[in-house]
């Protein structure tokens, strides 16, 4: 299992923005989105959103709202992706290796679907899977009172979705890791069921999905009600 996400960039990301020479770490607040203006990129969000039969709880930047967990953090890790060209054998870029959601309360959010997506600096969703229509990575959080660490993609129902929430039938390049023990990737604090790390690795093989980290403008985190029948 991949460990120790490290970004080669430095500096703090403010208001959910990254790119350039900054470290891709930003405070993300879960909740129903509020209409807001974010520095460098104008974005307006509906007061509430419905996807399918579930109410969508949305968070990005540092807007405060209420949901299953009032405060989580997002960290993007990167690694060098070599693409040598004639006359420059060092050419390449820092690819997005994974997205970690830290300080997630798995007890308060138990049974909900957790989604992440990446937005570019022009405000468009980026493809994060092997096909261009894949814009979302989703898992179902454990529906138990005492969750344990796992990297079982099947048990977590790791899935690709389109931007509007439709399931995409595609070979899965991503993997996922849920940790409740050890230390947080975000700030080194102790992990627990009420302060867990969930990491989505977009493509550990670096063969199908290679996103240039400089393109990332925002990371969004969403939870969706996942009622049992």
N, C-alpha and C positions, 0 to 999 in steps of 0.2 A: 504494500500500500504506500502511495506517495506520501511523504511527510515533509514538514518544515517548509511551507510555502514561503518563498522569498522573492521580493521584487527588487530588480536592479535599480529602480528609480528611487529618488529621495524626496523628502518633503511631504507635507500633509495635504490631502485633498480636501477642499472645502466645498460645502453644498453639494456633495455627491459627484464632483467632477474629478477627472483624472486626465492622463495624457501628458505629453511633453516630458518634462524632467521631474515630475512629482511622483511620489509613491501612491499607488492606487489603494489607499485606505480612506474610507469615509464612513461617517456616522449615518446610519439609515434608521428611520423610524417607521415601524409598522403602523398601518391604520388606513382608514378611508381617506383617499386623497383629497387635499384641499387645493383650490385654484391658487396658483403661486407663480411668481416670477423668479427664476434662478439666474444668478449672474452668468453672463456670457452666452446664455441660451434661453430664449423665451419659451416657456412651456405652460400650458393651461390644462388642468386636469378636472374632470367631472367630480362633483361632490360624492357621487357613488357610482359604482360600476357593477354590472351583473354579467357574469360569464356562465353560460349554460344555466344550470339550476342553482348555482352557488353564488353567494355574495362575495365579491372580491375585495379583500383588504389590501391596500396598496401603500407602499412607502418608498420615499426616495429623498435624497438630500437631508435636510435637517428640519423638515416640517413635522410638527408635533400633532399626534392624533391618538386615538384609542383603538386597540385591537387586542389580540390574544397576548401580545408582548409589546409593551410600549417603546422599548429601546433595543435595537440590535445593531450590529456593525457588519459592514461588508468590506472584504479585502480581496483584491485581485492579485494573483501571483503571476509572474512572467519568467520566461527563460529565453535564451538566445536561440533563434531559428536561422540557421545558415542557408543563404541562397546565393552562392557565388556566381558571379557573372564574368564575362570576358574582360580582362584587365583589372578585376577587383575580386580576389578570392575571399575577401573578408565580408562581402556584402551579405545583408540579411536584416532581420528585425527582431525585436523582443516580442514573442508570441504570448498570448494569454494562455497560461497553463491551467489555471483554475480560479473559481470564485468561492470564497468562504463566507458563510453567514455565521457570525460569532455572537455569543451572549444570548442565544436563542433558548427560551424557556419551553422545553419539550413537554412539560406537564400541563402548562396553561394552553399550549397549542396542540395537544395530543389529538391525533386523528385527522388533522387538517392537511391539505395539500400545500406544499411549499414550492414556489416558483421563483426562478431568477431569469432575467433577461438583460442584455447589454444594449445600450443606446449609443449611437455614434455622436460625434461633435456637431452634426447637422440635425440631430433630433430623430434620426431613423433607427429602427430596430436592426440589429446586426444578426446575420445568420450564424447560429452557434452549433450547427450540426452538419452532417454530410451533404444535405440538400438546401437550396436557397430558401425554402419555405419554413425551415426550422428556426424559430426565434425564442423558444422557451425551453428550459429544462425544468422538469417537475418531479417531485417525489411525494409520497404519502408519509407523513410523520407517524411514528408508532402510536397506536391507540391504547397505550398502557400507562399506568401510574409510575412505573419504575423502568424507564427505557434503558437499554444497554447499548454499548458501542457496536456498530455493525458497518460492514462494507458490502452487504448483500443487496445488489441492485434489484433483484427480483422481489425480495421482501419489502424493500422501500418503494417498489413500483416506479422505478426510474423511467421517465417517458419524455419523448420529444413532442412539442406542441407548436402549432402555428401561433402567430401573434394574437389571434382572437380566441385561442384556447382549443382548437380542434387537434385531435391526436394525429400525429404523422407516423405512418408506417415506414420505417427506415431502419437499416442496420444501426445498432447503437455503438457509437464511438466513445461516448462519455462513460465515466464511472462516478460513484458517489461514496463519500465516507461520512458517517455520523459518529461523533466522539463525545462521550460524557466523562472521560477520565484523561488524566494528563494535564497539559496546559494549553491555553487558547493560542491559536495562531495570531490572533489580532493583538493581544496585549500581554500574553504570558500569564494571565490569571488562571486559577484552578477551574477545570471543567467539572460540570455536574449536570444532572437532568434539568436543572433550572438555569444553567449557563453553558449550553452545549455549542459545539462547532459542527456545522454541516458544510462539507466541501464538495462542490461539483467540479470534476476535472473534465474539461471539454473534449480532450482527446489525448490520453497519455502516450499514444504511439507517435503523435505529431505527424501523422501521414494524411489524415482526412480533413481536419479542422485546424487551421492556423490563422488566428486573428492577430493583426498588428495591434499591440497595446496602445499605440499612439492614437488609434481611431476611437478609443473608448471615451465617451463623454459622461455617461452615467451608468450606474448599476441599479436595477430596480429589484425589489424583493416583495413578493406577494404571498398571502395565504388565502386559501379558498376553503369554504365549508365543505366537508366531505362526509355527509350523513350516511350512516349505515342503515341497511334495510333488512 
